Amino acid sequence: MGQEIELKLALGTSGPARLARHPRLAGVASEVLRLANTYYDTPDGALEEARMALRLRRRGASLRQTLKTEGKGAGGLSRRGEWEWAVPGPGLDLSGLAELPPLAALGGHVLEQLAPRFTTDFTRHAWTLAVEGARIEVALDEGEIRGGTQRAPIRELELELQAGPTRALWQLATEFADSVALRPAETSKAARGAALLAGRWSLPAGGPPLAWLKRAMVALDALTDTGDDRWRRLAAEALTTLDDREARDLAGRLAAPDWLTPAFGQVALDLARRLDDAAPDAPEPSS
């Protein structure tokens, strides 16, 4: 098992074009990948209930199977377990899945019921950067989530720490936020697909400051996918509950029609980083 440490950021409509012109990426070669993904679960959503995501990803002629467990963290930063390996296809490698502790804990009946649930198809532009003594993969994803007859756009940036200190993720995100409209995102493509398929979103409970920030960012994820303005109100309420100057600033900015701006992202990242620094430390990955 590996540990994935990444910072997930949602982009505004102009975000991808502005990111491509950012000085940090000037002269850095990118890899362009077209990725087709099918996510699996049981009819009653056993994996979603257990906060797991299982996918088959096709890239050209190769097929890889990935299981991810629930991430720890908030403010866009997550640390989670990940198992990934090549499979012959066309379907899942059930014998390999049966050996993984998280799935074994659910029982063999879950494996027998796994079936395709929704898909995500997107183009990924990937760069590798050295920042603050760290190696970071910068992945810009643009495409679409499809669940039944429903659709939602994919327009997100993932900064994955390959080696070095976690603070480098925040540093790079802050640099991008100087000119790119972005914000921390909490909801994975898998969770967005499940919500799209079910036709409903739910918010995590509040609690410590980081939990209220997570609740606010999930509400903004729901706003992006549904267009339902009540999620904006719920995000503002969660931020106000934090009783923090920067959080109140963000809540006030949400009242503007075009609230997702570089300024919004800079404040949101500063708040998320500050709250994450106050949480218990997690081990850094080795090179």
C-alpha positions as CSV (number, residue, x, y, z in Angstrom):
1,M,0.0,0.0,0.0
2,G,1.2,3.5,-0.8
3,Q,0.1,6.8,0.8
4,E,-1.2,9.5,-1.5
5,I,-0.7,13.1,-0.3
6,E,-2.3,15.7,-2.6
7,L,-3.9,19.1,-2.6
8,K,-7.0,19.2,-4.7
9,L,-8.1,22.5,-6.2
10,A,-11.2,23.5,-8.2
11,L,-10.7,25.9,-11.0
12,G,-13.0,28.6,-12.4
13,T,-13.9,28.6,-16.1
14,S,-10.8,30.6,-17.1
15,G,-8.6,28.6,-14.8
16,P,-7.1,26.1,-17.2
17,A,-6.0,28.7,-19.7
18,R,-4.5,31.0,-17.1
19,L,-2.7,28.1,-15.4
20,A,-1.1,27.1,-18.7
21,R,0.4,30.6,-18.9
22,H,1.7,30.7,-15.4
23,P,5.4,31.4,-15.0
24,R,5.9,28.3,-12.9
25,L,5.1,26.2,-15.9
26,A,7.0,28.2,-18.5
27,G,9.5,26.0,-20.4
28,V,8.5,22.9,-18.5
29,A,7.5,20.0,-20.7
30,S,4.1,18.5,-20.0
31,E,2.7,15.0,-20.6
32,V,-0.8,14.8,-22.1
33,L,-2.9,11.8,-21.1
34,R,-6.4,10.8,-22.1
35,L,-7.9,8.8,-19.3
36,A,-11.1,6.8,-19.3
37,N,-12.3,5.6,-15.9
38,T,-15.1,3.3,-14.7
39,Y,-16.0,3.3,-11.0
40,Y,-17.4,0.2,-9.4
41,D,-19.6,-0.3,-6.3
42,T,-22.4,-2.6,-5.1
43,P,-26.1,-1.7,-5.9
44,D,-26.5,-0.5,-2.3
45,G,-23.3,1.6,-2.3
46,A,-21.2,-0.5,0.1
47,L,-17.9,1.0,-1.0
48,E,-19.3,4.6,-0.8
49,E,-20.6,3.9,2.7
50,A,-17.2,2.6,3.7
51,R,-15.6,5.7,2.1
52,M,-13.7,3.8,-0.6
53,A,-13.4,4.2,-4.3
54,L,-12.6,1.5,-6.8
55,R,-11.9,2.2,-10.5
56,L,-10.6,0.8,-13.7
57,R,-8.5,3.3,-15.6
58,R,-7.8,2.8,-19.3
59,R,-4.8,4.7,-20.8
60,G,-4.2,3.7,-24.3
61,A,-4.0,-0.1,-24.4
62,S,-3.1,-0.4,-20.7
63,L,-5.6,-1.0,-17.9
64,R,-5.0,-0.3,-14.2
65,Q,-7.1,-1.0,-11.1
66,T,-7.1,1.3,-8.1
67,L,-8.6,1.2,-4.7
68,K,-8.5,4.3,-2.5
69,T,-9.6,4.7,1.1
70,E,-11.0,7.7,2.8
71,G,-8.7,10.6,3.0
72,K,-7.7,12.3,6.2
73,G,-7.5,16.1,6.2
74,A,-9.4,19.1,4.9
75,G,-9.0,22.3,3.1
76,G,-8.2,20.4,-0.1
77,L,-5.3,18.5,1.4
78,S,-5.8,14.8,1.9
79,R,-3.7,11.8,2.9
80,R,-5.2,8.4,2.0
81,G,-4.3,4.8,1.4
82,E,-4.0,3.7,-2.3
83,W,-3.5,0.3,-3.9
84,E,-2.9,0.2,-7.7
85,W,-1.8,-2.5,-10.2
86,A,-2.1,-3.4,-13.9
87,V,-4.8,-5.9,-14.8
88,P,-5.5,-7.8,-18.0
89,G,-9.2,-6.8,-18.2
90,P,-11.7,-6.4,-19.4
91,G,-13.2,-6.5,-15.9
92,L,-12.0,-6.3,-12.3
93,D,-9.3,-8.4,-10.8
94,L,-11.4,-9.8,-8.0
95,S,-8.8,-12.2,-6.6
96,G,-6.4,-9.2,-6.2
97,L,-9.1,-7.2,-4.5
98,A,-9.9,-10.0,-2.1
99,E,-6.4,-9.8,-0.7
100,L,-6.7,-6.1,0.3
101,P,-7.5,-5.6,4.0
102,P,-10.1,-2.8,3.5
103,L,-12.2,-5.0,1.1
104,A,-11.6,-8.2,3.0
105,A,-13.1,-6.4,6.0
106,L,-16.4,-5.9,4.1
107,G,-16.8,-9.6,3.3
108,G,-16.8,-11.7,0.2
109,H,-20.4,-10.9,-0.6
110,V,-19.4,-7.3,-1.5
111,L,-16.9,-8.5,-4.2
112,E,-19.6,-10.6,-5.8
113,Q,-21.9,-7.6,-6.2
114,L,-19.5,-5.1,-7.6
115,A,-20.7,-3.6,-10.9
116,P,-20.0,-0.4,-13.0
117,R,-21.7,2.7,-11.6
118,F,-20.5,5.8,-13.4
119,T,-17.6,7.1,-15.5
120,T,-15.2,9.9,-15.7
121,D,-13.4,10.8,-18.9
122,F,-10.8,13.6,-19.0
123,T,-7.6,14.9,-20.5
124,R,-4.8,15.3,-18.1
125,H,-1.9,17.7,-18.6
126,A,0.9,16.8,-16.1
127,W,4.0,18.6,-15.1
128,T,6.7,17.7,-12.6
129,L,8.1,20.6,-10.6
130,A,10.8,21.0,-7.9
131,V,9.4,23.3,-5.2
132,E,10.9,24.1,-1.7
133,G,13.0,20.9,-1.7
134,A,10.0,18.8,-2.8
135,R,9.0,17.0,-6.0
136,I,5.4,17.7,-7.0
137,E,3.3,16.4,-9.9
138,V,1.0,19.1,-11.2
139,A,-2.1,17.5,-12.9
140,L,-4.7,19.6,-14.7
141,D,-7.8,17.6,-15.5
142,E,-10.5,18.7,-17.9
143,G,-13.4,16.5,-18.9
144,E,-16.7,15.2,-17.7
145,I,-18.4,12.9,-15.1
146,R,-21.3,10.8,-16.3
147,G,-23.8,9.1,-14.1
148,G,-26.9,7.8,-15.8
149,T,-28.3,10.7,-17.7
150,Q,-26.5,13.3,-15.6
151,R,-23.4,15.2,-16.4
152,A,-20.9,17.3,-14.5
153,P,-17.8,19.1,-15.7
154,I,-14.3,18.2,-14.5
155,R,-12.0,21.3,-14.2
156,E,-9.6,20.6,-11.4
157,L,-6.0,20.8,-10.4
158,E,-4.3,18.1,-8.3
159,L,-0.9,18.8,-6.7
160,E,0.5,15.4,-5.6
161,L,3.5,15.3,-3.3
162,Q,6.0,12.7,-4.6
163,A,8.8,13.6,-2.2
164,G,9.6,16.3,0.3
165,P,7.7,18.4,2.8
166,T,4.0,19.0,2.6
167,R,4.4,22.8,3.0
168,A,5.7,22.8,-0.6
169,L,2.1,21.9,-1.8
170,W,0.8,25.0,-0.1
171,Q,3.6,27.2,-1.5
172,L,2.9,26.1,-5.1
173,A,-0.8,26.5,-4.7
174,T,-0.4,30.0,-3.4
175,E,1.8,30.9,-6.3
176,F,-0.8,29.6,-8.8
177,A,-3.5,31.6,-6.9
178,D,-1.8,34.8,-7.7
179,S,-3.3,34.8,-11.2
180,V,-5.6,31.7,-11.4
181,A,-9.1,31.6,-9.9
182,L,-9.1,28.5,-7.8
183,R,-10.1,27.2,-4.4
184,P,-9.6,24.1,-2.2
185,A,-11.8,21.2,-3.2
186,E,-12.9,18.4,-0.9
187,T,-14.9,16.0,-3.1
188,S,-13.2,13.4,-5.2
189,K,-14.3,12.5,-8.7
190,A,-15.6,9.2,-7.2
191,A,-17.7,11.0,-4.6
192,R,-19.0,13.5,-7.2
193,G,-20.0,10.7,-9.5
194,A,-21.8,8.9,-6.7
195,A,-23.7,12.1,-5.8
196,L,-24.5,12.7,-9.4
197,L,-25.9,9.2,-9.9
198,A,-27.9,9.3,-6.7
199,G,-29.2,12.8,-7.3
200,R,-28.3,14.0,-3.8
201,W,-25.4,15.6,-1.9
202,S,-24.8,15.5,1.8
203,L,-22.5,17.6,3.9
204,P,-20.1,16.4,6.6
205,A,-20.8,17.5,10.2
206,G,-19.0,20.4,11.7
207,G,-16.9,20.2,14.9
208,P,-13.3,21.4,15.1
209,P,-12.3,24.4,12.8
210,L,-10.9,22.1,10.1
211,A,-14.2,20.2,10.0
212,W,-16.2,23.4,9.4
213,L,-13.9,24.4,6.6
214,K,-14.4,21.0,5.0
215,R,-18.1,21.4,5.3
216,A,-17.9,24.7,3.5
217,M,-15.8,23.4,0.7
218,V,-18.0,20.4,0.1
219,A,-21.0,22.8,-0.1
220,L,-19.1,24.7,-2.8
221,D,-18.3,21.4,-4.6
222,A,-22.1,20.7,-4.6
223,L,-22.8,24.2,-5.8
224,T,-20.5,23.6,-8.8
225,D,-22.2,20.4,-9.8
226,T,-25.8,21.3,-9.1
227,G,-26.1,25.0,-9.7
228,D,-28.4,25.1,-6.7
229,D,-27.7,28.4,-4.9
230,R,-28.7,27.0,-1.4
231,W,-25.3,25.3,-1.3
232,R,-23.7,28.8,-1.4
233,R,-25.7,29.8,1.6
234,L,-24.7,26.6,3.5
235,A,-21.0,27.2,2.7
236,A,-21.3,30.8,4.0
237,E,-23.0,29.5,7.2
238,A,-20.2,27.0,7.8
239,L,-17.5,29.6,7.3
240,T,-19.2,32.0,9.6
241,T,-19.4,29.3,12.3
242,L,-15.6,29.2,12.3
243,D,-15.6,32.6,13.9
244,D,-12.4,33.5,12.1
245,R,-11.5,36.7,10.4
246,E,-10.4,35.1,7.1
247,A,-13.4,32.7,7.2
248,R,-15.8,35.7,7.6
249,D,-14.0,37.3,4.7
250,L,-14.7,34.3,2.5
251,A,-18.3,34.2,3.6
252,G,-18.7,37.8,2.6
253,R,-17.1,37.2,-0.8
254,L,-19.6,34.4,-1.6
255,A,-22.3,37.1,-1.8
256,A,-20.8,38.3,-5.1
257,P,-22.1,36.6,-8.4
258,D,-18.5,36.0,-9.6
259,W,-17.1,35.0,-6.2
260,L,-14.4,32.6,-7.4
261,T,-11.5,35.0,-8.0
262,P,-7.7,34.8,-7.3
263,A,-8.3,36.9,-4.2
264,F,-10.9,34.3,-2.9
265,G,-8.5,31.5,-3.6
266,Q,-5.6,33.2,-1.8
267,V,-7.6,33.8,1.4
268,A,-9.1,30.2,1.2
269,L,-5.6,28.7,0.9
270,D,-4.2,30.8,3.7
271,L,-7.0,29.7,6.0
272,A,-6.8,26.0,5.0
273,R,-3.0,26.0,5.5
274,R,-3.3,27.7,8.9
275,L,-5.9,25.2,10.1
276,D,-4.0,22.2,8.7
277,D,-0.8,23.4,10.5
278,A,-2.8,23.4,13.8
279,A,-3.9,19.7,13.2
280,P,-1.7,16.8,14.3
281,D,1.4,16.3,12.1
282,A,1.4,13.5,9.5
283,P,4.5,11.7,8.2
284,E,6.2,13.1,5.1
285,P,6.8,10.7,2.2
286,S,10.3,9.6,1.5
287,S,11.9,10.1,-1.9
